[in-house]
Amino acid sequence: MNTPVSTTILLLHKSGPLSGKTDEFNASPDREIRIGRGPSNEVAFDLANDIVSREHCRIKVNAQLADTYEITDLQSKNGTYVNGKAITEKTTLFAGDIIQLGKDGPTMEFDLNPKPVSHIKKTRLIDTSSLKETKIHESSATKQTGAVKETVGKQTMQHIIQQSEKKGKKRLVIVSVALIFLLATIGWIIASNRPSVVQNIKGGDTTIIVKDSSRGLTPAQIAKANDNKVVFIEAGWTLELTSTGEKLYHVKLPAQGKGESGYYAAYIRNRAGTIEPLLCTRGNEPRGAQIDPIGGFGSGSGFVVDDRGYIVTNRHVAVPWMTSYHFKDSDFPGVLVEYNEKGNLTVVKDARVGPGDVRDWVPAEALNYNRMNLESGVTVITGTLSYLDVTFANNSLRTPGKVTRTSNVHDVALVKIDMMEELSSVTMLNNYNEIEPGSEVTVMGYPGMSPDQFVANLSQDAFNKNPAIVKVPVPTISTGIIGRLIKGRAGTEKVDGYVSMMGDYYQLTINSTGPGNSGGPMYDNKGNVIGIYSAGSDKMSYSIPIKYAMELMGRNEVIH
């Protein structure tokens, strides 16, 4: 009785970082070979090889069909090719097939040992019209049979020659027509005198072909390539004591004048001489006072900068307690209070506080509460996010996010979300030293002034039958130019240096943005992100140079 010979799957690496190596696998009925970037795959490429996806493709043994092996692309970013052709569905492999990971990625040859009969290539049928004329030598058999066989041989050769002449004439006609068409095309290009360059702009599964790239991309092309990279961000927060987790509240004192009723928001002058709200924890408010929590909620924009789920946005979107606070209209006019010689809180007579007096107050930097610790560098007050949700364009599902890093010099923050799939990221370009006023720019984001869209989904949950009505974010495209470069610090030939009190910004001539657009990307006319939209109104808008986001994504030594 013959013992069945086991088959071995061979993957011979032809090019790439594993070139020259051969991977061997026993072709058992349940064999599955996963190929990708990372140590968890059976064929593992280094994480730095970014052409290969984390889970790129899979080879499986088909246990139902003898000697059948199938390859499937696992929705890789750059695609899987077999013998130079991209595969979109399960494809049968044969011994000698070449597998390529991405169009310019590493290649490997699929082989089997021993090679089954079904995998041996069939004998090729040669086209006789391509054969060169060969001199025929008469054999002894031909001489014996006389003129009959000699006549058949001549007729066959004449037929071959005639067919060859016909095909040669046909080829000549085809080549002539193609040459005429080519010359006509070249003449048209020269006559039109328009340079034409083809540029591929990839946006997820979208590829845009751009002609005459010397004029740049249109806003519509930029939007199409980046629609799945610009996200909607929603956040809610409160201000708390770090030591106890207690929430901090704004004190509202009852009116004390004749004929007055209601409550006035209380403010106090701190040690630095500036005015800020009087804060307390619940249960420690003055007798008869009301309290309002310091905190709030809002929305903004952001954009994907790394396929692992990192998103850049404004600091005032992700960590609102580190930026100037937006008081309620009812907080003004307020009353100014101080402590008398006995340590009691008293209202300063005829002193009223308006919005301009506390315009620059930052909650995390409050000095009137536990002042000594704050001045010694100990963080006693911080904000806490109640929620931070990220939603992609035209989607209804929210994904929780977390803040991973915030800039200490500009209005920039880095947010991280966890997704099962690799995300498409924008292309960033730091052209801070070359950009000029008048440059065309496009801003994408989710301005609050834009009409909201909602969808209603019927519940399929047996334990919660209530329908879900959810806001679906749709990005807005705003176009304009850079009207002015505002540089925080620079020098000229005439002065050693000058300082802008505002800091580094691009002043934009764009009037369709506004609150909600904060944190959105600003593109140049080539589709590169060169700035982060930060603030604006119907009269003026501002964007932060992208260099501050790129610095936040890496390690930057400030002392050498």
Buried (B, 14 or more C-beta within 10 A) or exposed (E): EEEEEEBEBBBBBBBBEBEEEEBEBEBEEEBEBBBBBBEEBBBBBEEEBBBBBBBBBBBBBEEEEEBBBBBBBBBBBBBBBBEEEEBEEEBEBBBBBBBBBBEEBBBBBBBBEEBEEEBEEEEEEEEEEEEEEEEEEEEEEBEEEEEEBEEEEEEEEEEBEEEBEEEEEEEEEEEEEEEEEEEEEEEEEEEEEEEEEEBEBEBEEEEBEBEEBEEBBBBEBBBBBBBBBBBBBBBBBBBBBBEEEBBBBBBBBBEEEEEEEEBBBBBBBBEEEEBBBBBBBEEEBBEEBBBBEBBBEBBBBBBBBBBBBBBBBBBBBBBBBBBEBEBEEEBBEBBBBEEEEEEEBEBBEEBEBEEEBBEEBEBBEBBBBBBEBBEEEEEBBBBBBEEBBBBBBEBBEBBEBEBBBBBEEBBBBBBBBEEEEBBBBBBBBBBBEEBEEEBBBBBBBBBEEBEEEEEEEEEEEEEEEEEEEBBBBBBBBBBBEBBEBBBBEEEEEEEEEEEEEEBBBBBBBBBBBBBBBBBBBBBBBBBBBBBBBBBBEEEBBBBBBBBBBBBBBEEEEEEE
